Amino acid sequence: MVLSGKLTKKLVESLGAGRHGDGDGLYLVVDPSGTRRWIARVIVKGQRNKKGAPLRTALGLGGADIVTINQARERALEYRRMAKQGLNSRFNRMPFWRINLPTRRWSTFRPISFDSSVMRGRP
């Protein structure tokens, strides 16, 4: 599916500091230092903030140097779909450090240190 918005690749590279909307809750945030990052603002179905208004959640999609505009649009669409189902993707996704963890147990110094042949320098 082809997703489109207001921003183009050239605009992403040349816009000044501020928050620039692409449409459907996708924004390019440009810091005064020139750092660019994508965020998606979604309203989560059924969740309310302390004042009783619908809960708006801003989700970071990655830096513009790594995440292309089309990738950002696809990720924003995915987060909007989750929000429509009532899932807050900020709390319902797996943390990045738990994805693809090695299942193998790594040897440590302890088993080697108590091996007498290693301690004596013998093969």
All heavy atoms as an XYZ file, in Angstrom:
975
protein
N       0.846     -1.170      0.000
C       0.000      0.000      0.000
C       0.899      1.243      0.000
O       1.871      1.335      0.726
C      -0.888     -0.005      1.253
C      -1.667      1.263      1.378
S      -2.930      1.385      2.638
C      -2.407      0.476      4.000
N       0.541      2.190     -0.819
C       1.294      3.430     -0.910
C       0.672      4.449      0.033
O      -0.514      4.742     -0.040
C       1.293      3.975     -2.351
C       2.019      5.292     -2.421
C       1.895      2.963     -3.300
N       1.466      4.924      0.961
C       1.007      5.944      1.900
C       1.576      7.284      1.469
O       2.720      7.369      1.026
C       1.475      5.606      3.315
C       0.985      4.273      3.880
C       1.687      3.980      5.184
C      -0.508      4.303      4.075
N       0.794      8.326      1.580
C       1.296      9.638      1.186
C       0.949     10.660      2.249
O       0.050     10.465      3.057
C       0.710     10.050     -0.162
O      -0.692     10.152     -0.062
N       1.683     11.752      2.221
C       1.473     12.833      3.167
C       1.992     14.129      2.581
O       2.290     14.224      1.390
N       2.119     15.127      3.429
C       2.546     16.449      2.980
C       4.049     16.568      2.803
O       4.515     17.358      2.006
C       2.075     17.517      3.970
C       0.583     17.695      4.002
C       0.209     18.919      4.785
C       0.131     18.598      6.243
N      -0.316     19.722      7.066
N       4.818     15.800      3.562
C       6.272     15.946      3.525
C       6.882     15.117      2.400
O       6.371     14.062      2.045
C       6.878     15.524      4.860
C       6.463     16.341      6.077
C       7.097     15.776      7.331
C       6.845     17.798      5.911
N       7.965     15.611      1.860
C       8.737     14.888      0.856
C      10.148     14.679      1.393
O      10.532     15.263      2.403
C       8.814     15.684     -0.464
O       9.507     16.910     -0.208
C       7.440     15.964     -1.032
N      10.911     13.861      0.693
C      12.281     13.589      1.130
C      13.108     14.878      1.189
O      13.860     15.097      2.136
C      12.924     12.582      0.179
C      14.280     12.112      0.618
C      14.824     11.060     -0.317
C      16.193     10.617      0.150
N      16.779      9.615     -0.725
N      12.944     15.746      0.189
C      13.699     17.013      0.174
C      13.284     17.917      1.328
O      14.115     18.570      1.944
C      13.498     17.737     -1.153
C      14.309     17.148     -2.257
C      14.402     18.101     -3.410
C      15.320     17.490     -4.432
N      16.190     18.422     -5.049
N      11.980     17.965      1.616
C      11.513     18.794      2.730
C      12.053     18.280      4.059
O      12.448     19.056      4.924
C       9.987     18.820      2.781
C       9.285     19.896      1.983
C       7.781     19.714      2.055
C       9.679     21.265      2.470
N      12.064     16.963      4.220
C      12.566     16.364      5.465
C      14.007     16.793      5.703
O      14.400     17.086      6.822
C      12.441     14.823      5.417
C      13.211     14.169      6.543
C      10.980     14.409      5.468
N      14.794     16.855      4.644
C      16.209     17.216      4.780
C      16.429     18.711      4.994
O      17.445     19.112      5.548
C      16.967     16.766      3.528
C      16.995     15.264      3.364
C      17.503     14.823      1.999
O      17.758     15.704      1.141
O      17.632     13.609      1.805
N      15.453     19.558      4.570
C      15.703     20.995      4.588
C      14.893     21.794      5.610
O      15.154     22.976      5.789
C      15.434     21.571      3.195
O      14.069     21.414      2.859
N      13.932     21.192      6.280
C      13.089     21.937      7.217
C      13.881     22.422      8.423
O      14.807     21.753      8.880
C      11.918     21.078      7.694
C      10.804     20.873      6.673
C       9.818     19.828      7.176
C      10.091     22.174      6.388
N      13.479     23.581      8.939
C      14.133     24.158     10.112
C      13.574     23.585     11.403
O      12.722     22.693     11.402
N      14.029     24.125     12.522
C      13.637     23.634     13.844
C      12.126     23.759     14.042
O      11.503     24.715     13.581
C      14.371     24.399     14.922
N      11.544     22.765     14.725
C      10.113     22.779     15.010
C       9.504     21.403     14.801
O      10.202     20.417     14.541
N       8.171     21.350     14.913
C       7.435     20.100     14.698
C       6.624     20.261     13.423
O       5.767     21.129     13.322
C       6.529     19.800     15.887
C       5.876     18.446     15.797
C       5.197     18.067     17.066
N       3.979     18.846     17.223
C       3.134     18.699     18.219
N       3.393     17.842     19.180
N       2.049     19.430     18.279
N       6.889     19.405     12.453
C       6.289     19.525     11.136
C       5.402     18.313     10.872
O       5.865     17.169     10.897
C       7.380     19.629     10.064
C       8.393     20.681     10.367
N       8.154     22.020     10.169
C       9.635     20.595     10.903
C       9.211     22.708     10.536
N      10.124     21.868     10.998
N       4.122     18.557     10.606
C       3.163     17.483     10.409
C       3.154     16.959      8.989
O       3.239     17.704      8.022
N       3.008     15.638      8.884
C       2.894     14.971      7.594
C       1.446     14.570      7.335
O       1.057     14.335      6.204
C       3.785     13.728      7.565
C       3.766     13.031      6.218
O       4.032     13.702      5.201
O       3.474     11.825      6.174
N       0.655     14.489      8.386
C      -0.730     14.058      8.275
C      -0.949     12.770      9.041
O      -0.026     11.985      9.255
N      -2.185     12.561      9.488
C      -2.570     11.353     10.228
C      -1.724     11.125     11.479
O      -1.409      9.988     11.829
C      -2.514     10.115      9.337
C      -3.585     10.129      8.259
O      -4.679     10.671      8.530
O      -3.338      9.597      7.167
N      -1.317     12.189     12.137
C      -0.611     12.079     13.413
C       0.875     11.836     13.318
O       1.533     11.589     14.324
N       1.450     11.876     12.124
C       2.890     11.678     11.954
C       3.571     13.045     11.904
O       3.138     13.935     11.166
C       3.177     10.914     10.660
C       4.649     10.691     10.319
C       5.333      9.834     11.377
C       4.770     10.042      8.957
N       4.614     13.207     12.705
C       5.330     14.479     12.782
C       6.830     14.248     12.662
O       7.359     13.254     13.150
C       5.070     15.180     14.120
C       3.658     15.645     14.290
C       2.715     14.825     14.900
C       3.259     16.896     13.841
C       1.407     15.244     15.056
C       1.951     17.325     13.994
C       1.026     16.490     14.606
O      -0.257     16.912     14.741
N       7.489     15.193     12.022
C       8.940     15.256     12.003
C       9.338     16.337     12.993
O       8.937     17.491     12.851
C       9.471     15.609     10.612
C      10.974     15.841     10.520
C      11.721     14.524     10.726
C      11.343     16.461      9.189
N      10.107     15.976     14.009
C      10.563     16.937     15.007
C      12.023     17.264     14.700
O      12.864     16.367     14.636
C      10.429     16.367     16.442
C      10.949     17.356     17.460
C       8.988     15.995     16.726
N      12.275     18.548     14.492
C      13.635     19.005     14.205
C      14.090     19.865     15.379
O      13.471     20.884     15.696
C      13.691     19.825     12.897
C      15.125     20.244     12.596
C      13.108     19.037     11.737
N      15.148     19.442     16.041
C      15.708     20.187     17.162
C      16.526     21.369     16.643
O      16.972     21.366     15.493
C      16.608     19.277     18.005
C      15.832     18.180     18.704
O      14.625     18.362     18.954
O      16.437     17.132     18.999
N      16.771     22.371     17.507
C      17.619     23.496     17.092
C      19.022     23.056     16.661
O      19.661     23.707     15.836
C      17.685     24.382     18.336
C      16.438     24.058     19.083
C      16.166     22.609     18.818
N      19.478     21.919     17.179
C      20.798     21.414     16.789
C      20.785     20.766     15.406
O      21.834     20.449     14.867
C      21.288     20.389     17.817
O      20.440     19.259     17.815
N      19.573     20.549     14.850
C      19.457     19.936     13.530
C      19.096     18.473     13.560
O      18.878     17.864     12.516
N      19.024     17.871     14.740
C      18.650     16.473     14.870
C      17.196     16.299     14.459
O      16.329     17.055     14.866
C      18.844     15.997     16.318
O      20.184     16.269     16.720
C      18.557     14.514     16.454
N      16.924     15.284     13.652
C      15.574     15.045     13.147
C      15.093     13.678     13.604
O      15.836     12.700     13.524
C      15.573     15.086     11.619
C      16.062     16.384     11.071
C      16.292     16.330      9.571
N      17.009     17.487      9.106
C      16.518     18.712      9.028
N      15.292     18.942      9.400
N      17.248     19.709      8.597
N      13.835     13.618     14.071
C      13.255     12.345     14.506
C      11.766     12.328     14.182
O      11.122     13.359     14.097
C      13.498     12.110     15.987
C      12.821     13.099     16.893
C      13.177     12.820     18.360
N      12.498     13.749     19.234
C      12.926     14.968     19.531
N      14.056     15.398     19.018
N      12.244     15.756     20.340
N      11.237     11.119     14.023
C       9.822     10.938     13.716
C       9.058     10.591     14.984
O       9.542      9.800     15.799
C       9.643      9.791     12.714
C      10.233     10.048     11.379
C      11.385      9.522     10.874
C       9.703     10.900     10.367
N      11.604     10.005      9.615
C      10.576     10.846      9.275
C       8.568     11.705     10.283
C      10.354     11.568      8.105
C       8.355     12.416      9.116
C       9.234     12.343      8.047
N       7.866     11.160     15.150
C       6.967     10.753     16.225
C       5.578     10.574     15.634
O       5.224     11.185     14.623
C       6.917     11.764     17.396
C       6.351     13.108     16.950
C       8.255     11.922     18.070
C       5.962     14.003     18.110
N       4.822      9.707     16.255
C       3.425      9.498     15.876
C       2.580      9.811     17.110
O       2.845      9.305     18.198
C       3.199      8.065     15.432
N       1.574     10.659     16.937
C       0.651     10.973     18.030
C      -0.658     10.266     17.739
O      -1.256     10.466     16.685
C       0.447     12.470     18.148
C       1.684     13.162     18.703
C       1.503     14.616     18.987
N       0.284     14.982     19.666
C       0.145     15.125     20.990
N       1.177     14.923     21.760
N      -0.995     15.489     21.512
N      -1.078      9.404     18.664
C      -2.305      8.639     18.488
C      -3.199      8.811     19.710
O      -2.724      9.120     20.801
C      -2.013      7.135     18.256
C      -1.246      6.917     16.970
C      -1.259      6.530     19.423
N      -4.486      8.623     19.506
C      -5.458      8.622     20.598
C      -5.865      7.176     20.815
O      -6.360      6.520     19.899
C      -6.676      9.494     20.262
C      -6.250     10.939     20.075
C      -7.732      9.370     21.348
C      -7.360     11.857     19.602
N      -5.654      6.674     22.030
C      -5.924      5.277     22.333
C      -7.391      5.123     22.729
O      -7.868      5.789     23.650
C      -5.004      4.778     23.467
C      -5.269      3.314     23.757
C      -3.544      4.999     23.088
N      -8.089      4.246     22.019
C      -9.511      4.015     22.252
C      -9.747      3.502     23.673
O      -9.097      2.568     24.129
C     -10.033      2.989     21.250
C     -11.473      2.610     21.459
C     -11.877      1.514     20.499
C     -13.268      1.017     20.807
N     -13.602     -0.123     19.968
N     -10.661      4.151     24.368
C     -11.057      3.694     25.689
C     -10.166      4.143     26.828
O     -10.462      3.852     27.980
N      -9.070      4.825     26.548
C      -8.194      5.276     27.621
C      -8.329      6.782     27.784
O      -8.452      7.524     26.824
C      -6.739      4.900     27.325
C      -6.516      3.408     27.360
C      -5.049      3.045     27.206
O      -4.179      3.892     27.106
N      -4.778      1.760     27.192
N      -8.338      7.226     29.032
C      -8.519      8.637     29.357
C      -7.360      9.121     30.217
O      -6.777      8.361     30.983
C      -9.827      8.835     30.138
C     -11.030      8.318     29.414
C     -11.688      9.434     28.706
N     -12.814      8.970     27.908
C     -13.252      9.625     26.883
N     -12.688     10.749     26.526
N     -14.268      9.180     26.184
N      -7.079     10.429     30.112
C      -6.053     11.003     30.971
C      -6.686     11.423     32.298
O      -7.862     11.158     32.550
C      -5.334     12.170     30.273
C      -6.255     13.335     29.970
O      -7.369     13.427     30.481
N      -5.791     14.233     29.124
N      -5.920     12.079     33.156
C      -6.417     12.447     34.488
C      -7.599     13.400     34.436
O      -8.433     13.404     35.328
C      -5.288     13.067     35.313
C      -4.200     12.091     35.656
C      -3.075     12.761     36.417
C      -1.968     11.761     36.683
N      -0.834     12.375     37.368
N      -7.678     14.220     33.391
C      -8.775     15.187     33.279
C     -10.009     14.585     32.613
O     -11.022     15.249     32.483
C      -8.310     16.402     32.482
C      -7.213     17.179     33.172
C      -6.795     18.366     32.336
C      -5.679     19.137     33.035
N      -5.232     20.275     32.234
N      -9.908     13.343     32.156
C     -11.042     12.690     31.527
C     -11.076     12.818     30.023
O     -11.974     12.291     29.371
N     -10.114     13.497     29.444
C     -10.054     13.634     27.991
C      -9.407     12.381     27.388
O      -8.721     11.634     28.088
C      -9.241     14.869     27.626
N      -9.635     12.121     26.102
C      -8.989     10.957     25.472
C      -7.471     11.025     25.610
O      -6.872     12.087     25.516
C      -9.403     11.077     24.002
C     -10.636     11.894     24.019
C     -10.496     12.839     25.179
N      -6.873      9.875     25.844
C      -5.431      9.796     26.063
C      -4.684      9.912     24.741
O      -4.861      9.086     23.854
C      -5.062      8.474     26.743
C      -3.585      8.231     27.000
C      -3.049      9.239     28.005
C      -3.345      6.830     27.487
N      -3.881     10.944     24.613
C      -3.022     11.115     23.442
C      -1.628     10.624     23.816
O      -1.073     11.035     24.821
C      -2.944     12.578     23.027
C      -4.237     13.134     22.533
C      -4.059     14.597     22.147
N      -5.335     15.200     21.855
C      -5.871     15.264     20.644
N      -5.235     14.734     19.638
N      -7.042     15.825     20.460
N      -1.085      9.781     22.988
C       0.221      9.210     23.254
C       1.161      9.540     22.105
O       0.801      9.369     20.938
C       0.116      7.679     23.400
O      -0.836      7.373     24.413
C       1.431      7.069     23.781
N       2.341     10.034     22.420
C       3.360     10.309     21.407
C       4.367      9.165     21.419
O       4.919      8.821     22.461
C       4.059     11.627     21.689
N       4.568      8.557     20.272
C       5.463      7.411     20.157
C       6.624      7.753     19.238
O       6.421      8.235     18.123
C       4.702      6.221     19.570
C       3.463      5.808     20.352
C       2.553      4.994     19.501
C       3.889      5.047     21.578
N       7.823      7.503     19.702
C       9.002      7.734     18.876
C       9.153      6.640     17.840
O       9.021      5.449     18.149
N       9.407      7.026     16.598
C       9.551      6.059     15.512
C      10.994      5.902     15.058
O      11.289      5.010     14.289
C       8.684      6.493     14.320
C       7.208      6.691     14.608
C       6.495      7.198     13.370
C       6.575      5.421     15.110
N      11.869      6.786     15.501
C      13.272      6.691     15.133
C      13.765      7.968     14.481
O      12.983      8.836     14.098
N      15.053      8.052     14.354
C      15.677      9.218     13.747
C      15.472      9.243     12.243
O      15.409      8.201     11.590
N      15.361     10.440     11.685
C      15.123     10.584     10.255
C      16.323     10.145      9.430
O      16.180      9.873      8.241
C      14.764     12.026      9.929
N      17.504     10.058     10.046
C      18.671      9.573      9.311
C      18.636      8.057      9.119
O      19.261      7.528      8.216
C      19.967      9.992     10.012
C      20.021      9.523     11.458
O      18.955      9.280     12.042
O      21.134      9.416     11.995
N      17.865      7.358      9.953
C      17.767      5.899      9.884
C      16.427      5.456      9.303
O      16.365      4.549      8.484
C      17.961      5.279     11.280
C      19.356      5.608     11.804
C      17.727      3.782     11.251
C      19.577      5.215     13.235
N      15.347      6.100      9.742
C      13.993      5.734      9.329
C      13.566      6.657      8.193
O      13.521      7.873      8.360
C      13.011      5.858     10.519
C      11.603      5.504     10.096
C      13.468      4.981     11.673
N      13.256      6.070      7.040
C      12.815      6.870      5.897
C      11.386      7.349      6.126
O      10.681      6.854      7.011
C      12.870      6.062      4.593
O      11.907      5.005      4.674
C      14.260      5.506      4.338
N      10.950      8.277      5.305
C       9.607      8.826      5.448
C       8.546      7.744      5.217
O       7.533      7.698      5.913
C       9.401     10.052      4.526
C       8.095     10.745      4.866
C       9.474      9.669      3.072
C       7.956     12.114      4.250
N       8.782      6.841      4.274
C       7.821      5.769      4.018
C       7.765      4.775      5.170
O       6.692      4.293      5.533
C       8.147      5.057      2.705
C       7.857      5.924      1.504
O       6.934      6.749      1.540
N       8.649      5.775      0.461
N       8.919      4.459      5.759
C       8.932      3.574      6.928
C       8.203      4.223      8.089
O       7.458      3.552      8.811
C      10.371      3.250      7.329
C      11.098      2.370      6.364
C      12.575      2.245      6.702
O      13.172      3.146      7.315
N      13.180      1.139      6.307
N       8.408      5.518      8.289
C       7.729      6.229      9.371
C       6.217      6.213      9.153
O       5.446      6.019     10.107
C       8.243      7.665      9.458
N       5.767      6.383      7.926
C       4.333      6.345      7.624
C       3.757      4.970      7.907
O       2.658      4.849      8.450
C       4.094      6.729      6.169
C       4.295      8.201      5.911
C       4.187      8.526      4.449
N       4.385      9.956      4.225
C       4.808     10.474      3.089
N       5.075      9.691      2.052
N       4.956     11.777      2.981
N       4.480      3.914      7.552
C       4.007      2.552      7.802
C       3.929      2.266      9.301
O       2.952      1.686      9.780
C       4.927      1.544      7.117
C       4.801      1.550      5.616
C       5.850      0.704      4.927
O       6.619      0.008      5.630
O       5.905      0.737      3.687
N       4.935      2.671     10.051
C       4.930      2.450     11.506
C       3.819      3.246     12.171
O       3.143      2.743     13.078
C       6.270      2.836     12.115
C       7.386      1.900     11.772
C       8.675      2.335     12.426
N       9.798      1.548     11.941
C      11.039      1.700     12.359
N      11.324      2.609     13.271
N      12.000      0.953     11.873
N       3.601      4.474     11.722
C       2.523      5.298     12.284
C       1.170      4.654     12.009
O       0.292      4.645     12.879
C       2.584      6.706     11.713
N       0.998      4.110     10.825
C      -0.251      3.427     10.486
C      -0.466      2.216     11.388
O      -1.571      1.978     11.884
C      -0.239      3.001      9.013
C      -1.438      2.199      8.528
C      -2.714      3.033      8.641
C      -1.221      1.744      7.090
N       0.595      1.468     11.627
C       0.516      0.301     12.517
C       0.110      0.730     13.938
O      -0.754      0.108     14.564
C       1.880     -0.399     12.559
C       1.936     -1.601     13.462
C       3.342     -2.180     13.523
O       4.092     -2.062     12.532
O       3.673     -2.739     14.581
N       0.700      1.815     14.442
C       0.365      2.299     15.783
C      -1.067      2.829     15.839
O      -1.755      2.654     16.842
C       1.348      3.381     16.230
C       2.722      2.842     16.566
C       3.860      3.571     16.279
C       2.883      1.605     17.180
C       5.125      3.083     16.584
C       4.137      1.115     17.482
C       5.255      1.857     17.181
O       6.486      1.370     17.497
N      -1.542      3.474     14.766
C      -2.929      3.946     14.740
C      -3.902      2.783     14.777
O      -4.930      2.829     15.448
C      -3.190      4.805     13.494
C      -2.681      6.217     13.614
C      -3.260      7.140     12.553
N      -3.183      6.622     11.197
C      -2.131      6.737     10.392
N      -1.055      7.354     10.815
N      -2.161      6.259      9.164
N      -3.583      1.710     14.069
C      -4.439      0.509     14.083
C      -4.494     -0.102     15.487
O      -5.542     -0.524     15.945
C      -3.935     -0.510     13.074
C      -4.227     -0.111     11.657
C      -3.730     -1.143     10.685
N      -4.060     -0.751      9.321
C      -3.418     -1.201      8.261
N      -2.419     -2.051      8.391
N      -3.773     -0.797      7.066
N      -3.348     -0.161     16.139
C      -3.320     -0.697     17.505
C      -4.136      0.184     18.444
O      -4.880     -0.318     19.286
C      -1.872     -0.802     18.004
C      -1.068     -1.870     17.327
S       0.653     -1.883     17.863
C       0.496     -2.424     19.550
N      -4.024      1.505     18.299
C      -4.746      2.435     19.161
C      -6.254      2.309     18.951
O      -7.031      2.434     19.890
C      -4.289      3.862     18.893
N      -6.670      2.047     17.716
C      -8.095      1.869     17.429
C      -8.664      0.648     18.140
O      -9.830      0.608     18.484
C      -8.304      1.707     15.922
C      -9.089      2.805     15.313
C      -9.335      2.549     13.855
C      -9.849      3.834     13.262
N     -10.087      3.759     11.854
N      -7.821     -0.355     18.348
C      -8.240     -1.567     19.052
C      -8.165     -1.395     20.566
O      -8.513     -2.295     21.315
C      -7.356     -2.744     18.646
C      -7.473     -3.121     17.197
C      -6.452     -4.172     16.812
O      -5.663     -4.633     17.625
N      -6.474     -4.559     15.547
N      -7.667     -0.251     21.021
C      -7.549     -0.001     22.449
C      -6.218     -0.406     23.034
O      -6.052     -0.420     24.254
N      -5.269     -0.743     22.186
C      -3.941     -1.142     22.662
C      -3.026      0.067     22.663
O      -2.894      0.760     21.659
C      -3.348     -2.215     21.742
C      -4.134     -3.504     21.616
C      -3.507     -4.387     20.556
C      -4.177     -4.219     22.944
N      -2.413      0.325     23.788
C      -1.438      1.405     23.876
C      -0.087      0.799     23.559
O       0.498      0.095     24.372
C      -1.451      2.029     25.271
C      -0.629      3.287     25.351
O       0.243      3.511     24.530
N      -0.913      4.103     26.341
N       0.404      1.053     22.367
C       1.629      0.400     21.916
C       2.835      0.771     22.757
O       3.830      0.070     22.753
C       1.895      0.724     20.453
O       1.922      2.106     20.264
N       2.754      1.855     23.507
C       3.856      2.215     24.394
C       4.032      1.167     25.488
O       5.131      0.902     25.942
C       3.595      3.575     25.022
C       4.673      3.984     25.995
C       4.404      5.330     26.558
N       4.998      6.319     25.664
C       4.964      7.609     25.883
N       4.335      8.081     26.919
N       5.539      8.440     25.061
N       2.925      0.538     25.904
C       2.982     -0.438     26.992
C       2.770     -1.866     26.524
O       3.045     -2.792     27.264
C       1.931     -0.095     28.050
C       2.089      1.289     28.591
C       1.172      2.278     28.298
C       3.170      1.617     29.370
C       1.316      3.557     28.788
C       3.337      2.902     29.853
C       2.401      3.873     29.561
N       2.293     -2.085     25.305
C       1.967     -3.423     24.842
C       2.976     -4.015     23.879
O       2.766     -5.089     23.376
C       0.589     -3.424     24.157
C      -0.510     -3.117     25.130
O      -0.378     -3.385     26.303
N      -1.575     -2.536     24.641
N       4.065     -3.324     23.600
C       5.061     -3.884     22.704
C       6.215     -4.453     23.510
O       6.453     -4.075     24.651
C       5.548     -2.845     21.715
C       6.257     -1.703     22.352
C       6.657     -0.686     21.316
N       7.177      0.462     22.033
C       7.363      1.633     21.513
N       7.062      1.840     20.276
N       7.841      2.618     22.224
N       6.933     -5.369     22.893
C       8.070     -5.978     23.571
C       9.246     -5.010     23.552
O       9.545     -4.424     22.514
C       8.461     -7.274     22.865
C       9.606     -7.958     23.561
S       9.759     -9.693     23.160
C       8.237    -10.321     23.725
N       9.908     -4.829     24.679
C      11.068     -3.930     24.710
C      12.140     -4.404     23.727
O      12.325     -5.598     23.526
C      11.573     -4.045     26.147
C      10.478     -4.641     26.922
C       9.643     -5.423     25.970
N      12.834     -3.464     23.120
C      13.804     -3.811     22.095
C      14.914     -4.713     22.627
O      15.469     -5.505     21.893
C      14.392     -2.545     21.457
C      15.317     -1.786     22.352
C      16.666     -2.052     22.350
C      14.833     -0.815     23.217
C      17.522     -1.359     23.171
C      15.684     -0.121     24.033
C      17.033     -0.392     24.018
N      15.242     -4.621     23.904
C      16.341     -5.436     24.437
C      15.914     -6.871     24.681
O      16.735     -7.719     24.927
C      16.913     -4.826     25.715
C      15.929     -4.712     26.830
C      15.586     -5.664     27.737
C      15.131     -3.575     27.147
N      14.641     -5.200     28.590
C      14.332     -3.915     28.254
C      15.002     -2.315     26.616
C      13.430     -3.032     28.821
C      14.109     -1.443     27.187
C      13.344     -1.796     28.279
N      14.612     -7.197     24.591
C      14.158     -8.568     24.773
C      13.952     -9.283     23.453
O      13.659    -10.460     23.425
C      12.857     -8.583     25.554
C      13.043     -8.054     26.945
C      11.865     -8.378     27.745
N      12.385     -8.856     29.005
C      11.705     -9.529     29.877
N      10.470     -9.824     29.648
N      12.242     -9.922     30.991
N      14.056     -8.572     22.347
C      13.860     -9.187     21.041
C      15.140     -9.899     20.633
O      16.232     -9.359     20.715
C      13.477     -8.115     20.003
C      12.159     -7.475     20.419
C      13.395     -8.710     18.620
C      11.774     -6.285     19.585
N      15.008    -11.142     20.192
C      16.120    -11.954     19.695
C      17.240    -12.139     20.710
O      18.410    -12.029     20.374
C      16.698    -11.359     18.403
C      15.689    -11.365     17.283
O      14.818    -12.232     17.246
N      15.792    -10.403     16.398
N      16.873    -12.385     21.951
C      17.900    -12.664     22.946
C      18.503    -14.036     22.682
O      17.785    -14.973     22.324
C      17.298    -12.657     24.358
C      17.073    -11.304     24.993
C      16.467    -11.483     26.372
C      18.367    -10.542     25.117
N      19.785    -14.189     22.846
C      20.369    -15.517     22.662
C      19.893    -16.458     23.771
O      19.780    -16.070     24.929
C      21.876    -15.265     22.760
C      22.016    -13.956     23.446
C      20.765    -13.182     23.172
N      19.580    -17.682     23.398
C      19.099    -18.648     24.386
C      20.256    -19.422     25.008
O      20.085    -20.084     26.011
C      18.131    -19.647     23.729
O      18.787    -20.255     22.619
C      16.882    -18.922     23.270
N      21.421    -19.340     24.427
C      22.586    -20.050     24.924
C      23.125    -19.366     26.171
O      23.186    -18.152     26.249
C      23.644    -20.040     23.836
C      24.888    -20.742     24.210
C      25.842    -20.739     23.031
N      27.164    -20.955     23.577
C      28.256    -20.426     23.123
N      28.210    -19.648     22.078
N      29.407    -20.657     23.682
N      23.499    -20.162     27.129
C      24.135    -19.610     28.334
C      25.612    -19.425     28.052
O      26.292    -20.326     27.606
C      23.945    -20.556     29.507
C      22.521    -20.634     29.971
C      22.467    -21.457     31.206
N      23.104    -20.740     32.284
C      22.514    -20.396     33.407
N      21.268    -20.711     33.597
N      23.156    -19.757     34.349
N      26.090    -18.252     28.328
C      27.484    -17.949     28.069
C      28.325    -18.410     29.255
O      27.939    -18.268     30.406
C      27.660    -16.450     27.861
C      26.875    -15.964     26.697
C      25.640    -15.405     26.709
C      27.240    -16.067     25.334
N      25.216    -15.126     25.451
C      26.188    -15.528     24.579
C      28.352    -16.558     24.663
C      26.226    -15.470     23.194
C      28.379    -16.479     23.286
C      27.330    -15.949     22.572
N      29.489    -18.980     28.950
C      30.368    -19.407     30.032
C      30.992    -18.172     30.675
O      31.255    -17.177     30.019
C      31.449    -20.341     29.509
O      32.236    -19.679     28.577
N      31.186    -18.269     31.959
C      31.785    -17.169     32.696
C      33.133    -17.590     33.241
O      33.581    -18.721     33.043
C      30.875    -16.753     33.869
O      30.740    -17.857     34.755
C      29.507    -16.328     33.361
N      33.743    -16.719     33.954
C      35.051    -17.015     34.527
C      34.965    -18.111     35.587
O      35.866    -18.910     35.723
C      35.640    -15.745     35.134
C      36.983    -15.960     35.762
C      38.109    -16.129     34.970
C      37.123    -16.012     37.133
C      39.352    -16.336     35.533
C      38.358    -16.217     37.708
C      39.481    -16.381     36.901
N      33.875    -18.187     36.321
C      33.748    -19.122     37.432
C      33.983    -20.580     37.034
O      34.806    -21.255     37.671
C      32.408    -18.951     38.114
C      32.259    -19.789     39.352
C      30.925    -19.493     40.025
N      30.777    -20.299     41.205
C      31.101    -19.914     42.428
N      31.603    -18.717     42.608
N      30.953    -20.703     43.435
N      33.318    -21.148     36.002
C      33.584    -22.555     35.684
C      35.036    -22.792     35.267
O      35.609    -23.825     35.573
C      32.651    -22.861     34.523
C      31.638    -21.789     34.516
C      32.267    -20.610     35.169
N      35.639    -21.842     34.603
C      37.013    -22.023     34.161
C      37.973    -21.935     35.345
O      38.935    -22.682     35.437
C      37.360    -20.960     33.100
C      36.509    -21.188     31.862
C      38.839    -21.001     32.746
C      36.597    -20.098     30.842
N      37.689    -21.076     36.291
C      38.612    -20.864     37.400
C      38.702    -22.072     38.321
O      39.716    -22.265     38.977
C      38.202    -19.632     38.202
O      36.954    -19.853     38.821
N      37.670    -22.897     38.374
C      37.690    -24.062     39.252
C      38.118    -25.330     38.535
O      38.153    -26.383     39.137
C      36.316    -24.256     39.905
C      36.007    -23.178     40.886
C      35.054    -22.217     40.600
C      36.671    -23.103     42.095
C      34.772    -21.206     41.498
C      36.412    -22.097     42.994
C      35.455    -21.142     42.695
N      38.434    -25.209     37.262
C      38.945    -26.362     36.519
C      40.426    -26.509     36.839
O      41.232    -25.660     36.514
C      38.708    -26.160     35.015
C      39.113    -27.362     34.200
O      39.526    -28.388     34.793
O      39.009    -27.275     32.969
N      40.792    -27.605     37.478
C      42.165    -27.753     37.975
C      43.185    -27.803     36.848
O      44.305    -27.335     37.005
C      42.283    -29.005     38.836
O      41.956    -30.150     38.073
N      42.803    -28.372     35.696
C      43.791    -28.461     34.618
C      44.117    -27.077     34.067
O      45.257    -26.815     33.685
C      43.291    -29.368     33.498
O      42.118    -28.824     32.905
N      43.154    -26.186     34.078
C      43.405    -24.822     33.606
C      44.239    -24.096     34.638
O      45.148    -23.336     34.292
C      42.070    -24.085     33.347
C      42.320    -22.624     33.045
C      41.319    -24.764     32.212
N      43.959    -24.333     35.921
C      44.679    -23.637     36.973
C      46.164    -24.054     36.977
O      47.006    -23.248     37.321
C      44.058    -23.956     38.336
C      42.652    -23.411     38.495
S      42.604    -21.626     38.466
C      43.249    -21.288     40.080
N      46.451    -25.289     36.616
C      47.845    -25.765     36.658
C      48.573    -25.510     35.352
O      49.764    -25.800     35.248
C      47.855    -27.247     36.967
C      47.353    -27.552     38.335
C      47.457    -29.013     38.648
N      46.724    -29.301     39.869
C      45.989    -30.345     40.067
N      45.889    -31.274     39.146
N      45.362    -30.537     41.206
N      47.837    -25.036     34.330
C      48.480    -24.778     33.039
C      48.653    -26.013     32.195
O      49.462    -26.031     31.287
N      47.941    -27.106     32.511
C      48.049    -28.327     31.721
C      46.939    -28.354     30.663
O      45.872    -27.838     30.880
C      47.889    -29.553     32.612
C      48.977    -29.655     33.627
C      48.773    -30.875     34.449
N      49.728    -30.879     35.545
C      49.586    -31.541     36.650
N      48.506    -32.269     36.836
N      50.515    -31.503     37.573
N      47.198    -29.028     29.543
C      46.171    -29.147     28.511
C      45.069    -30.106     28.888
O      45.122    -30.906     29.707
C      46.929    -29.648     27.283
C      48.245    -30.141     27.766
C      48.482    -29.534     29.089
